[in-house]
């Protein structure tokens, strides 16, 4: 059967288990693991950042150890995995779920972090101390709860991998319409700055509980404000090695178009014709000065939206070339 188009999907398990088309980016795991313990990676919206984090979660999370072959057996990293696969207790946070209203943002952030920490205690209840779940349920302050969960992990023989998606989502919204509210959360004793201070504390020292950290977002501005510069790790966003880590190369788009051309047997255009149409709309991104003109990247959301619309519209060119999302 023809592979389904993974438009809007950010869950690797669903994409693999339900036979969606997947552009394999797992080769970058080796580079990231070897070159950066604490990483920030920035890209525009709808560019595949969340799916990449889901892939890292599936690869490193000890919860998925028995599904490694299912997830990665046919992918690049599955042929030559690193020693660290499925060895971490993973805490994944998505800050796009934080309410950006200035009157609710702190409470929303606190509640989201508490809920994720409670789920963390639940998922790893067989590894953490016996009272971990009860202690997390009793906490009402997320910063105190985060410190507490780190202390619990320190009593085990495991380490944490913290992954933060859309780290600057709600902060960017605040910045755009209420600069004072933004300054209050990112400076002084603001709750967001306090969170990053705590995070930095548990990533330092020879016995650091958080062994690895991956932060994804759109802009470096918020991180610079809350940390006075990301001085505990490396910003990989503009390095040529990682220009192709998310988004699609033209070769990847060509391979995808050839697959759906052959699978449907109904294309009214050649692959070259479709690329010529798509290129001015979607192939305008390059994130490393050294590869300008050599490695321009297609926006993955736009490509998937175009192919989906093209097939559903009886292989005619969509009248709307830009995804309204």
GUZANU-661733 format. One line per 2 residues: number of its first residue (from 1); for each residue x, y, z of C-alpha. Coordinates in steps of 0.25 Angstrom, whole numbers, plus 2048, in hexadecimal, padded with zeros to 3 digits. Layout:
N
NUM> X,Y,Z  ...
END
This chain:
325
1> 800,800,800  804,80E,7FE
3> 80B,815,80A  802,820,810
5> 807,82E,80F  80B,833,81E
7> 805,841,81D  804,847,82A
9> 80A,83A,832  815,83C,83C
11> 814,82E,842  81F,825,83D
13> 818,818,843  80B,81B,83B
15> 813,81E,82E  81B,811,82F
17> 810,808,834  805,80D,82B
19> 80E,80E,81E  80F,81C,81B
21> 81A,822,812  826,825,81B
23> 832,82D,816  83D,827,81E
25> 845,831,826  84B,827,831
27> 859,829,82B  85A,836,833
29> 859,82F,840  867,82A,83F
31> 86C,838,83D  864,83F,848
33> 868,834,852  877,836,84F
35> 877,845,84E  86E,84B,858
37> 868,847,865  860,853,867
39> 85A,858,85A  851,863,854
41> 84B,861,846  843,86C,840
43> 83A,86C,834  82E,873,82E
45> 820,86E,832  81A,861,82B
47> 828,85C,827  829,84F,82E
49> 82F,852,83B  824,84B,844
51> 825,83E,83C  834,83F,83D
53> 833,840,84C  829,834,84C
55> 833,82C,845  83E,82F,84F
57> 834,82B,85A  831,81E,853
59> 840,81C,852  845,81F,85F
61> 839,81C,868  83B,810,871
63> 82C,80E,870  82D,80A,861
65> 839,800,862  830,7F4,85E
67> 82C,7FC,852  839,800,84C
69> 839,7F7,840  82A,7FB,83D
71> 82E,809,83D  83C,80A,838
73> 83F,7FC,831  83D,801,823
75> 843,80F,826  851,814,825
77> 854,814,834  84E,806,835
79> 85A,800,82D  864,806,836
81> 85E,80B,843  866,812,84E
83> 868,80C,85B  85F,817,862
85> 852,812,85B  847,810,865
87> 84F,813,871  849,820,876
89> 83D,824,87F  837,82E,875
91> 830,83B,879  829,841,86D
93> 823,84F,86E  81B,857,864
95> 819,865,867  80F,868,85C
97> 805,863,866  807,86E,86F
99> 7FD,879,86F  803,886,86B
101> 7F9,88F,872  801,898,87B
103> 7F7,895,887  7F7,886,885
105> 805,883,87F  80C,880,88D
107> 801,877,892  800,870,884
109> 80F,86E,884  80F,869,892
111> 804,85F,88F  80A,85A,882
113> 817,857,889  810,850,895
115> 808,847,88C  814,843,884
117> 81C,840,891  811,838,896
119> 810,830,889  820,82E,88A
121> 81E,828,898  813,81F,893
123> 81B,81A,886  827,817,88E
125> 821,812,89B  828,805,89A
127> 836,80D,89A  833,819,8A4
129> 831,817,8B3  824,811,8B7
131> 81E,81E,8BC  821,826,8AF
133> 813,827,8AA  80D,82B,8B7
135> 818,836,8B9  815,83B,8AB
137> 806,83C,8AE  808,844,8BB
139> 811,84F,8B4  80A,85C,8B0
141> 816,863,8AC  81D,85E,89F
143> 82B,863,8A2  82B,85C,8AF
145> 825,850,8A8  830,850,89D
147> 83B,850,8A8  834,845,8AF
149> 833,83C,8A3  842,83F,8A0
151> 846,83A,8AE  83D,82E,8AC
153> 845,82A,89F  852,82D,8A6
155> 84F,821,8AF  84E,818,8A3
157> 859,813,899  852,81B,88E
159> 854,829,888  849,832,882
161> 848,838,874  840,844,874
163> 839,848,867  832,856,865
165> 82A,858,859  825,866,855
167> 82C,86C,861  82A,87A,85D
169> 81B,879,858  814,880,863
171> 81F,88A,866  81F,88E,857
173> 811,891,858  812,899,864
175> 81E,8A1,85E  816,8A5,853
177> 80B,8AC,85A  80F,8AE,869
179> 81E,8B1,86A  81D,8B3,879
181> 816,8A6,87B  821,89F,873
183> 82C,8A6,87B  825,8A2,888
185> 826,893,885  834,893,87F
187> 83C,89C,888  83E,89E,897
189> 836,894,89F  82D,891,893
191> 827,882,894  82D,87F,886
193> 83B,884,889  83A,87C,896
195> 836,86F,88E  843,871,886
197> 84B,874,892  847,867,898
199> 849,85F,88B  857,865,88A
201> 85A,860,898  856,852,895
203> 85F,851,889  86C,856,890
205> 876,84E,898  87C,840,897
207> 86F,839,89C  865,841,894
209> 857,83B,894  854,841,886
211> 85E,83A,87D  859,840,870
213> 850,84C,86C  849,84F,85F
215> 842,85C,85D  83A,860,850
217> 833,86C,84D  833,878,843
219> 83B,883,848  848,884,851
221> 842,891,858  83B,88B,863
223> 846,881,867  850,88C,867
225> 847,894,870  844,889,87A
227> 852,883,87B  85B,890,878
229> 85F,888,86C  85E,879,86A
231> 86B,877,871  86A,868,875
233> 869,863,867  86A,865,858
235> 861,86B,84E  861,862,842
237> 857,86A,83A  861,870,830
239> 86B,865,82E  86C,85F,820
241> 86C,851,826  85E,853,82B
243> 858,85B,81F  850,84F,81A
245> 84C,849,828  83E,84E,826
247> 836,852,81A  838,84B,80D
249> 844,84B,803  840,84C,7F4
251> 845,83E,7F3  83B,839,7FE
253> 830,841,7F7  833,83A,7EA
255> 833,82C,7F0  826,82F,7F7
257> 81F,834,7EA  825,828,7E2
259> 81F,81F,7ED  811,825,7EC
261> 812,826,7DD  814,817,7DC
263> 80B,813,7E7  7FF,81B,7E1
265> 802,819,7D3  7FA,826,7D0
267> 804,832,7D0  801,83C,7C5
269> 80E,842,7C6  81C,83D,7C6
271> 824,83E,7D3  82D,848,7CD
273> 821,851,7C9  81C,850,7D8
275> 829,853,7DE  82A,85F,7D4
277> 81C,864,7D9  81F,861,7E8
279> 82D,867,7E8  82A,876,7E9
281> 820,874,7F4  827,86A,7FD
283> 836,869,7FA  83A,877,800
285> 841,872,80D  84F,871,810
287> 855,872,81E  864,871,81D
289> 86C,87C,815  876,872,810
291> 86B,86A,808  863,875,802
293> 860,872,7F4  863,863,7F7
295> 85A,85E,801  84D,865,801
297> 842,85F,809  833,85D,806
299> 829,860,811  824,852,815
301> 816,856,818  814,85D,80B
303> 819,851,803  810,847,80A
305> 804,851,808  807,853,7FA
307> 808,844,7F7  7FC,841,7FF
309> 7F4,84B,7F7  7F9,847,7EA
311> 7F5,839,7EB  7E8,83C,7F1
313> 7E5,846,7E6  7E6,83C,7DB
315> 7F5,83F,7D9  7F3,84E,7D5
317> 7FB,859,7DB  7F4,85F,7E8
319> 7EF,86D,7E6  7F4,870,7F4
321> 803,86E,7F5  804,872,803
323> 7FF,869,80F  7F5,872,816
325> 7FA,86C,823
END
